[in-house]
């Protein structure tokens, strides 16, 4: 499962400026450096809060020209009364009739 970054810090191993900060399954932050592939885990709440205090948050910018607004599509109304469906035609006797006719 690919995890999305929640921020960036300087890698403590190779000093790469944009190492990603991600969350593990317990909600603790950890560092993953794409330059040297080092992973640094926090393991407790105190270290987790220190790392989150140092990180630069991930920001997402959306250009204005990519957002388009369209008019809502009208939804046709359902008919007032449901159309009755006739029951399926039954064969007289059913599947047991040929067996009873033999004896």
N, C-alpha and C positions, 0 to 999 in steps of 0.2 A: 504494500500500500504506500503510495507516494504522499508524503506529508507536505503541507503548504507552509512556507516560512511565515513567522509572525514578526520577525525583525532581523537586524543585521548588527554584528559587532566585529571588532578586529580579532582575528584568530590568535589564540595564545601560543600556538605552536610555530606558525610561519609568518605572522604579522600581516596576513592577507586582510585587506580592509573591509571586504564584504562577505565575511563568513555568515551563513544563515543561522538564525535562531529558530528552532522548531519546538513543538511540544511532544513529549512521549505519551504513552497510554495512561499515565497517572496524572497528567496535566503539568508536569514539571518541564521547564525549558531546558534545552540542550543546544550545543553549538555543533554545526556540521560545516566544515570548511570544504568548499569545492576545489580549492587549489591543492591542498596537501591531503585531503580526504580524512582528516582527523575528526573525531567525535568526542566532545567533552560534555559529560552528564553532570547535572547538579545534585541529584539524589536526595535533597532535603529542602524544606521550606526556606531556610535561611539563605542557602546558596541560590535557590530559585529566585528569591526576591532581589538579591544582589545582581544576578545576571539580567533580569528584566529591567532593573534600574539603569544598567549600562547600555542596553540595546537601543538602536534606532528603529523605530516602528516602520513597518512596510506601508507605503502609501500607494494607492492606486489612482492614476489619473486617467480620465476618459475624455478624449477629444470631443468637442462639441459637434463636429460634422458627422460623427458616427451614430449619434442618437437621432432616431427618426420617430416621430409620433404619428400614428395612424388613427383614423376615425374608427370607433367601435363598429363591429359588424352586427347588424340586426339579426336576432335569433327568431325564426318563425315560431308562432304560437302553436301549441298542441291543439288538436280538435277538441271541441267542447264535450262531446259524448264519444266514448269508445265504440268502435264498430264491433258488433257481436260476431264471434267466430263460431260457425256451426260445429257441433261435435263430429268426430270422425265416424263414418259409416261402419257398422259392425256386421260381420258375416254371421248368418244364423248358425247356431250350433257351436261355433268356436273350434278349437283344435282337437277337442276330445271326441267330437261326433264321429269322425271316421273310425276311431278305435272301437267305439261302442257298436257301430254298424257291423263289424266283423263277427261279433260273437252272438 
